[in-house]
Amino acid sequence: MIDLKAPAGGKFVSGFFSQVRQELRQVTWPNRRDTLRMTTIVIAITLAIGLYLGGLDYLLTLLMGLII
């Protein structure tokens, strides 16, 4: 956990970054396969939502054209 108390002598910044490095060493980073899989899922969901919203916009535009 990062201690935000400012020590004397201006060591706050260097101590902060030292603690950040220590925390980053403890992170379990995903491997290449997991990263590619999750990226593919995010792109697929983004495209699906974009197509859905684009189609809905198109249909509502047609509907408004018929009403007006």
CYANA upper distance limits for C-alpha pairs under 8 A (distance plus 0.5 A):
  1 MET  CA     19 GLN  CA      8.41
  1 MET  CA     23 GLU  CA      8.41
  2 ILE  CA     16 PHE  CA      7.60
  2 ILE  CA     19 GLN  CA      6.80
  2 ILE  CA     20 VAL  CA      8.10
  3 ASP  CA     16 PHE  CA      8.21
  4 LEU  CA     12 PHE  CA      8.41
  4 LEU  CA     16 PHE  CA      8.28
  5 LYS  CA     12 PHE  CA      8.21
  6 ALA  CA     10 GLY  CA      8.08
  6 ALA  CA     11 LYS  CA      8.01
  6 ALA  CA     12 PHE  CA      5.70
  7 PRO  CA     11 LYS  CA      6.54
  7 PRO  CA     12 PHE  CA      6.31
  8 ALA  CA     12 PHE  CA      8.45
 11 LYS  CA     15 GLY  CA      6.35
 12 PHE  CA     16 PHE  CA      6.40
 13 VAL  CA     17 PHE  CA      6.83
 14 SER  CA     18 SER  CA      6.59
 15 GLY  CA     19 GLN  CA      6.70
 16 PHE  CA     20 VAL  CA      6.75
 17 PHE  CA     21 ARG  CA      6.67
 18 SER  CA     22 GLN  CA      6.78
 19 GLN  CA     23 GLU  CA      6.69
 20 VAL  CA     24 LEU  CA      6.67
 21 ARG  CA     25 ARG  CA      6.81
 22 GLN  CA     26 GLN  CA      7.35
 23 GLU  CA     27 VAL  CA      7.32
 30 PRO  CA     34 ASP  CA      6.45
 30 PRO  CA     35 THR  CA      6.65
 31 ASN  CA     35 THR  CA      6.72
 32 ARG  CA     36 LEU  CA      6.66
 33 ARG  CA     37 ARG  CA      6.66
 34 ASP  CA     38 MET  CA      6.60
 35 THR  CA     39 THR  CA      6.55
 36 LEU  CA     40 THR  CA      6.59
 37 ARG  CA     41 ILE  CA      6.82
 38 MET  CA     42 VAL  CA      6.70
 39 THR  CA     43 ILE  CA      6.68
 40 THR  CA     44 ALA  CA      6.56
 41 ILE  CA     45 ILE  CA      6.62
 42 VAL  CA     46 THR  CA      6.55
 43 ILE  CA     47 LEU  CA      6.62
 44 ALA  CA     48 ALA  CA      6.62
 45 ILE  CA     49 ILE  CA      6.63
 46 THR  CA     50 GLY  CA      6.55
 47 LEU  CA     51 LEU  CA      6.54
 48 ALA  CA     52 TYR  CA      6.61
 49 ILE  CA     53 LEU  CA      6.58
 50 GLY  CA     54 GLY  CA      6.45
 51 LEU  CA     55 GLY  CA      6.47
 52 TYR  CA     56 LEU  CA      6.60
 53 LEU  CA     57 ASP  CA      6.51
 54 GLY  CA     58 TYR  CA      6.64
 55 GLY  CA     59 LEU  CA      6.68
 56 LEU  CA     60 LEU  CA      6.59
 57 ASP  CA     61 THR  CA      6.55
 58 TYR  CA     62 LEU  CA      6.82
 59 LEU  CA     63 LEU  CA      6.66
 60 LEU  CA     64 MET  CA      6.56
 61 THR  CA     65 GLY  CA      6.67
 62 LEU  CA     66 LEU  CA      6.88
 63 LEU  CA     67 ILE  CA      6.83
 64 MET  CA     68 ILE  CA      6.54
